C-alpha cells in the first residue's frame, strides 16, 4: 500500500560533537561549500542582532539549490539537509528513490566536513512527510482508525491531529524514537473538503546514545528508517484508511 502515499519532503539532521570547527567567516565558508557542492547555487547568512548570541542549533548559513527545493542548513550544534518534492519531476518520486538521492548527497557533505572541519556526528534524525488521498473525510477516518468507538459518541471532531511516540529497535541502530503524526488536509474551496491526509514520520536516535556516527553509520540508519517505514508502520499497509 505504500505506493498510495506520495513523499512530500525528507529532512535529515546530524548533531555534531563539540569538536566541530564551525568557521567564524561564514560568507567565506559558504563560498567554499558552493564550490565543492555545485548542487547549491545560492546562499544566505544569518547573523545575530542586538548582541544576543544565536542558539547553537539555529542555522548560521543556508545553501539553496533546485529552485530552493533543496536546502542545506548549518549551525555549530546541528546541520540539516532537506528536500521538498514540489516540482513536477519529483512529484512521482518514490520513497526509495528519495532516500537514495538524499543519502548520496549527505554522505559527500558529511565526509567533506569531517575532513576539513573535524565534523563528528553523535546523533541522527530523519523526518519525512507523506501525502495520501482518503476518498472521504480524512478527519473522520483518523478519528475512527485511531480512537475507540466510545470516544466518538456525538459529532466527530471538526479537526483531529494525532501524535504518537513509539520506540522501535532498528537494525544496527538500537532503540530509537519514532513519532507518527497524522493530520487531515483540507482543500482551498469554500466547502473545505478534507479528502486527503498528511503522515509525518520522525525518527531520531536517543539523546543518551552518544556513540560517534560515521558516514556508514548514517547510511545504515537511513536504510533502517526506510525499511521501517516500508515494513513496520501498520497505517501505511492498511487499505481501510485509504478506502
C-alpha positions in Angstrom: 0.0 0.0 0.0 3.0 2.3 0.3 2.7 3.3 -3.3 -0.6 5.1 -2.4 1.5 7.6 -0.3 3.4 10.3 -2.1 6.5 11.7 -0.5 6.3 15.4 0.1 9.7 16.0 1.8 12.7 14.5 3.5 14.8 16.1 6.3 17.9 14.6 7.7 19.6 16.2 10.7 23.1 15.5 12.1 24.2 16.7 15.5 27.9 17.2 15.7 30.2 16.8 18.8 31.7 19.9 20.4 34.8 19.4 18.4 33.1 20.6 15.2 35.2 23.6 14.0 32.4 25.8 12.7 34.1 28.7 10.8 33.8 32.3 12.1 33.9 33.6 8.5 30.5 32.3 7.4 30.4 34.0 3.9 33.8 32.6 3.0 32.6 29.2 4.3 29.5 29.4 2.1 31.7 30.1 -0.9 33.9 27.1 -0.3 30.9 24.8 0.1 29.3 26.1 -3.1 32.5 25.4 -5.0 32.6 21.9 -3.5 28.9 21.1 -3.9 27.6 22.6 -7.1 24.1 21.5 -6.5 23.7 24.7 -4.5 23.6 27.9 -6.4 22.8 30.5 -3.7 23.2 31.0 0.0 22.1 33.2 2.9 23.9 34.1 6.1 22.1 34.6 9.4 23.6 36.9 11.9 22.8 37.7 15.5 21.2 41.1 16.2 21.4 43.3 19.2 24.4 41.4 20.6 22.3 38.4 21.6 24.1 35.2 20.6 22.1 32.7 18.5 21.3 29.3 20.0 23.8 26.6 18.9 21.2 24.8 16.7 19.9 27.9 14.9 21.3 28.0 11.4 24.1 30.5 10.6 24.2 29.5 7.0 21.7 28.1 4.4 22.6 26.8 1.0 19.9 26.5 -1.6 19.5 24.7 -4.9 17.0 23.4 -7.4 14.6 26.4 -7.1 15.0 26.3 -3.3 13.5 22.8 -3.2 16.9 21.6 -1.8 18.3 23.3 1.3 21.3 22.6 3.5 21.5 24.5 6.8 24.5 24.7 9.1 24.8 25.7 12.7 27.5 24.9 15.3 25.2 22.4 17.0 23.3 20.9 14.1 23.3 20.5 10.3 20.3 19.6 8.2 19.7 18.6 4.6 16.1 18.8 3.3 14.4 18.3 0.1 10.8 19.3 -0.8 9.2 17.3 -3.6 7.1 20.1 -5.1 8.4 20.1 -8.6 6.9 18.1 -11.4 9.9 15.9 -11.8 9.8 14.9 -8.2 6.1 14.7 -7.7 6.2 11.0 -8.6 9.5 10.2 -6.8 9.2 7.0 -4.8 10.3 6.9 -1.1 13.2 4.6 -2.0 14.4 7.0 -4.8 14.1 10.0 -2.5 16.2 8.3 0.3 18.8 7.1 -2.2 19.3 10.6 -3.7 19.4 12.3 -0.3 21.9 9.8 1.1 24.2 10.2 -1.8 24.4 13.9 -1.3 24.6 13.8 2.5 27.4 11.2 2.5 29.6 13.6 0.5 28.9 16.6 2.7 29.5 14.7 5.9 32.8 13.3 4.6 34.0 16.7 3.5 33.1 18.4 6.8 34.8 15.6 8.7 38.0 16.0 6.7 38.1 19.8 6.8 36.3 20.9 10.0 36.6 18.0 12.4 32.9 17.2 12.0 31.9 14.2 14.1 28.3 13.1 14.4 26.8 11.7 17.6 23.0 11.9 16.9 20.9 11.4 13.8 17.3 12.4 12.9 15.2 11.6 9.8 11.8 13.1 9.1 9.6 12.6 6.1 6.1 13.8 5.2 3.8 11.6 3.1 0.6 12.6 1.3 -2.4 10.4 0.6 -5.9 10.7 -0.8 -8.5 9.2 1.6 -11.7 9.3 -0.7 -13.7 10.5 2.2 -13.2 12.8 5.2 -9.7 12.3 6.5 -10.7 13.8 9.8 -13.4 11.2 10.3 -11.0 8.4 9.1 -8.3 9.5 11.6 -10.9 9.5 14.4 -12.3 6.1 13.6 -9.0 4.5 12.9 -7.2 5.6 16.0 -9.8 6.2 18.7 -12.1 3.8 20.5 -15.8 4.0 19.4 -16.9 5.3 22.8 -14.8 8.4 22.2 -16.7 9.2 19.1 -20.2 9.4 20.6 -21.9 12.6 19.2 -20.3 14.6 16.5 -16.9 13.7 15.0 -14.3 16.4 15.9 -14.1 19.1 13.3 -10.3 18.9 13.4 -8.2 16.0 14.8 -4.4 15.7 14.8 -2.7 12.8 16.4 0.9 12.4 17.6 2.2 9.1 18.9 5.7 8.1 20.1 7.0 4.6 19.9 10.5 3.2 20.4 11.2 0.5 17.8 14.6 -1.1 17.5 16.3 -0.6 14.2 19.0 -2.8 12.7 22.5 -1.6 13.8 21.0 1.5 15.5 19.4 0.1 18.6 16.3 1.7 20.1 15.2 4.9 18.6 12.3 7.4 18.9 9.7 7.2 16.2 6.9 9.9 16.2 3.9 9.2 13.9 1.8 12.3 13.3 -1.3 12.3 11.3 -3.5 15.3 10.2 -6.2 16.0 7.6 -5.5 18.2 4.7 -8.3 20.5 3.5 -8.9 21.9 0.0 -8.9 25.6 -0.6 -12.5 25.7 -1.9 -15.5 27.0 0.1 -16.5 23.6 1.3 -13.1 22.9 2.8 -13.3 19.2 1.8 -10.7 17.1 3.7 -10.3 14.1 1.4 -6.5 13.9 1.9 -4.1 13.4 4.8 -0.5 14.1 5.7 1.5 11.4 7.5 4.7 12.6 9.3 7.3 10.0 10.4 10.0 11.4 12.6 12.9 9.1 13.7 15.9 10.1 15.9 18.5 8.3 17.9 18.1 8.7 21.7 19.8 11.7 23.3 21.7 9.5 25.7 23.1 7.4 22.9 26.2 9.4 22.2 28.2 7.0 20.1 30.1 8.6 17.2 28.4 8.0 13.9 30.5 7.6 10.7 29.1 8.2 7.2 28.5 4.4 7.0 26.6 4.6 10.3 24.4 7.4 9.0 23.8 5.4 5.8 22.7 2.3 7.8 20.4 4.4 9.9 18.7 5.9 6.9 18.4 2.4 5.3 16.9 1.1 8.5 14.4 4.0 8.7 13.4 3.4 5.1 12.8 -0.3 5.8 10.8 0.5 9.0 8.5 2.8 7.0 8.1 0.2 4.3 7.5 -2.8 6.5 6.6 -1.8 10.1 4.1 1.1 10.1 0.7 -0.6 10.1 -1.2 2.5 9.0 0.8 2.6 5.7 -0.3 -1.0 4.9 -4.0 -0.8 5.8 -6.4 -0.3 2.9 -9.2 0.7 5.3 -7.5 4.1 5.9 -7.5 4.9 2.2 -10.8 3.4 1.0 
